[in-house]
Amino acid sequence: MYQTQFFQASDNDELVKLITTIFHTSHDGLAICDKNGHVLLYNEAYLHITGVPAEVLNRYSFIEQKEMHMVPDSSAARAIQTKQIHSVVIDYANGRKAINTATPLLDENQELLFVVGNVRDITELNQLQQELEETRQINSAFQQALEQIQNEMGFEGQLIYRSNVMHRIVSLAQRFARNDSPILLLGESGVGKDVLASYIHAKSGRTGDFIKINCGAIPDHLLESELFGYEKGAFTGASQSKEGLLELAHSGTIFLDEVGDLPFPLQFKLLNVLQDGKIRRLGGKTARQVNMRIIAATNSDLEEMVERKQFRQDLYYRLNVLSISVPPLRDRREDIPALIFYFLKMLEKKYQQEMRVEPEALEALMEYEWPGNTRELKNVVERSYHMCENGKITIDQLPASIRKSQQSSLPLQLAKMDQSLPLKEAVDRFEREYIQRLLQETGTMQECADRLGVNISTLVRKKRSLGIKL
Ligand SMILES: Nc1ncnc2c1ncn2[C@@H]1O[C@H](COP(=O)(O)OP(=O)(O)OP(=O)(O)O)[C@@H](O)[C@H]1O
């Protein structure tokens, strides 16, 4: 027992009273027995934890209790036998679990005088442990699911999205995928029309290939033979017959990118294919039946082209049976972090180096207008990935146009402010935002104060009066 200088029991009675109080107020069960295991003293907690009735304790020794199987085990009985401290975990009949420790008390001749038993209830602890184990299992199931998602994301050409608008588009695409009608995909360059087209093909259950042709990238005089194929001798240089892409897409999907660039005469030929499902190769005498799904895409205004007689109205109607308009990236900014994560994963997989994006850089990427849409985002991520050396993409590694857009967003924030605010409130709000941003950027009070051109105590005062928590 440890004792301080303040402890001075005047007589033994006082000390006995003190120890008795401790004994009876202890949350652990306590029981003392003699060298034969006869129980001399026990407290309320002992009865509660072990569930052994007082009559049993009063009548039977610990050794008898054990021998008659009144308790599953007894550390006191063991301590009596060995004169050693014994600890054992016991599941009592009342459902409680406890660590039962017995400490022998020996005289100067090493003869056993008493055994002090301590019973510590670990039922709750045990339950907590079980809950922890269950939580661990749930956690590992989530971890596995996450890894699975990450593995799925490991494939190039995945369609990544988080925004509600893209969720709606994807469920529309899934519905469209199940039938054979042509689909027209509209949207600015780089929004992901190509990825969406191949997604639709993947969900269509079509067994053939996904064949893509960019109508704007192939010279007009070659486009016809590329699409329709030719027979041997159809034109000078046609020494072999060749299947066209429309034929190759049999049982699959043909994706006509930049369909607005299709020359007028070919528009007519394509219309015929759409109407009767037949293809005649250049120089061919017979037509072949093909079963393919046409998905066309454009970033031009086809309606306007129809009005200007640059695109056939009948073909436009035929292609526009089902249409999906993919919004620009700036109108679905929730997709940006997921896309960044995905592009980084692709790069990490290829170059085996992990990379993370600093919050400030992420903020700038979220605020930028992305005129080149997801294609531009992909390029920026790739460029930044290669530029940084210490495993993190900071704002300094981003192109100047993106950094500038973040800086210029300050007046933008101002423009977004409620114009009817009283001047004091408007100034406070501006100051709060400005200081908060600078604090995040600088990281230290001193640097922030230097940048603001005030001393540190002014900054502390300002922070307090504006309620800035950082
Ligand atoms: N939702 C997306 N998930 C993953 N990658 C995407 C997504 N959207 C676009 N991309 C990627 O961005 C790039 C541009 O996408 P895509 O070629 O599909 O755009 P597009 O709308 O067809 O452009 P264009 O009109 O110029 O042909 C591609 O590398 C593509 O993989």
The ligand as a Tripos MOL2 file, in Angstrom:
@<TRIPOS>MOLECULE
LIG
   31    33     1     0     0
SMALL
NO_CHARGES

@<TRIPOS>ATOM
      1 N1        -17.0680   10.4630  -67.9410 N.pl3     1 LIG1
      2 C1        -15.8190   10.1630  -68.3060 C.ar      1 LIG1
      3 N2        -15.1530    9.2240  -67.6450 N.ar      1 LIG1
      4 C2        -13.8740    8.9300  -67.9690 C.ar      1 LIG1
      5 N3        -13.2070    9.5110  -68.9600 N.ar      1 LIG1
      6 C3        -13.8250   10.4540  -69.6660 C.ar      1 LIG1
      7 C4        -15.1690   10.8270  -69.3810 C.ar      1 LIG1
      8 N4        -15.5330   11.7950  -70.2300 N.ar      1 LIG1
      9 C5        -14.4870   12.0030  -71.0200 C.ar      1 LIG1
     10 N5        -13.4560   11.2110  -70.7050 N.ar      1 LIG1
     11 C6        -12.1250   11.1860  -71.3220 C.3       1 LIG1
     12 O1        -11.9080   12.4670  -71.8850 O.3       1 LIG1
     13 C7        -11.3970   12.3740  -73.1880 C.3       1 LIG1
     14 C8        -12.3710   13.0080  -74.1750 C.3       1 LIG1
     15 O2        -13.5730   12.2610  -74.1900 O.3       1 LIG1
     16 P1        -14.3440   11.8860  -75.5390 P.3       1 LIG1
     17 O3        -13.3950   11.6310  -76.6560 O.co2     1 LIG1
     18 O4        -15.3060   10.8100  -75.2090 O.co2     1 LIG1
     19 O5        -15.0970   13.2490  -75.8040 O.3       1 LIG1
     20 P2        -16.0100   13.6270  -77.0370 P.3       1 LIG1
     21 O6        -17.1830   14.3260  -76.4700 O.co2     1 LIG1
     22 O7        -16.2680   12.4140  -77.8650 O.co2     1 LIG1
     23 O8        -15.0760   14.6390  -77.7990 O.3       1 LIG1
     24 P3        -15.1060   15.0270  -79.3710 P.3       1 LIG1
     25 O9        -16.4410   15.6780  -79.6090 O.co2     1 LIG1
     26 O10       -13.9850   15.9950  -79.4970 O.co2     1 LIG1
     27 O11       -14.9180   13.7570  -80.1140 O.co2     1 LIG1
     28 C9        -11.1870   10.9120  -73.4630 C.3       1 LIG1
     29 O12        -9.8440   10.5900  -73.1990 O.3       1 LIG1
     30 C10       -12.0710   10.2120  -72.4940 C.3       1 LIG1
     31 O13       -11.5460    8.9890  -72.1170 O.3       1 LIG1
@<TRIPOS>BOND
     1     1     2 1
     2     2     3 ar
     3     2     7 ar
     4     3     4 ar
     5     4     5 ar
     6     5     6 ar
     7     6     7 ar
     8     6    10 ar
     9     7     8 ar
    10     8     9 ar
    11     9    10 ar
    12    10    11 1
    13    11    12 1
    14    11    30 1
    15    12    13 1
    16    13    14 1
    17    13    28 1
    18    14    15 1
    19    15    16 1
    20    16    17 2
    21    16    18 1
    22    16    19 1
    23    19    20 1
    24    20    21 2
    25    20    22 1
    26    20    23 1
    27    23    24 1
    28    24    25 2
    29    24    26 1
    30    24    27 1
    31    28    29 1
    32    28    30 1
    33    30    31 1
@<TRIPOS>SUBSTRUCTURE
     1 LIG1         1 GROUP 0 **** ****
